[in-house]
Amino acid sequence: MGWFKRLKDGIQTATKFKKEAPDGLWHKCKKCSELTTIKELKENLYICPKCDYHVRIGSHDYFDLIFDGKYTLLFEDLVSSDILGFKDMKTYEERLASAHSKTGLKDSISVAHGKCGRKNFVIAAMDFSFIGGSMGSVVGEKIARAIDYCIKYRYPLMIISKSGGARMMESAFSLMQMAKTSVKLAQLSRNGIPYLSFMTDPTTGGVTASYAMLGDINFAEPQALIGFAGPRVIKETIKKDLPEGFQTSEFLLDHGFLDFIVHRKELKEKLETLLSIFETSQVAEEQLEE
């Protein structure tokens, strides 16, 4: 693959990475506008204690929560490169360097292997803070390798989506990741490996049109924006007002696009239950085949 560059091998820990949640002493809630100390917000898993609004968090925050802080990062040698020589206000190389400097991340997705409860689990989690969580070649390749890893070791996979869509600086290479990840997920399914799709705010564009909606179980955080085009674009296109709560998790649940909504404080317990159900189901199938 000509558009990947390899860096040094090695495991990196969550302490090296900045959070997506705000820095400083105080946080003003996006929904209720109430002020909360960052300390109180962090202790509440970045959920507003006044109105329960789920503030965006990063991939490593989810890893810490689900894996109790004990996990191994995978495929960290993959980083994006500017194969098209793209330039708008800045060059793509400058944008990549800036995003890496600000976030400490290699790209807009990170893959980790750890244990949820006592069960092995692989999670590929997106970061909106890295160029809007955009889906480029590295995102597709990391998901593909995560799927191969899960097939090899027979570990369940979860993708946590948080994205503005395709990465325009990679043009058609970005759009190709929709087909690539969909084909790889079909391989995962044929091998009988569970795939959980967890959608967080926002999940839009080509991510929604591919791997985000292909889970054996599709679920989301409360009040997350989930859709293909944004509500403003849709409203301008159809020239009509949109229903109340359009494209929120709750709206999608009511219309059959989600299996359930999970509160962040209940996420780990819910995943442990789902993994136990899938494990029991797999054992039963194997016994029937015998």
Helices and strands as residue ranges (DSSP letters): E 4-6, G 14-16, E 26-28, E 35-37, H 38-43, H 59-67, E 71-74, E 78-80, H 92-103, E 109-116, E 119-126, G 131-133, H 137-153, E 157-163, G 168-170, H 171-190, E 195-203, H 205-208, G 211-213, E 217-220, H 231-238, H 249-254, E 260-261, G 264-266, H 267-289
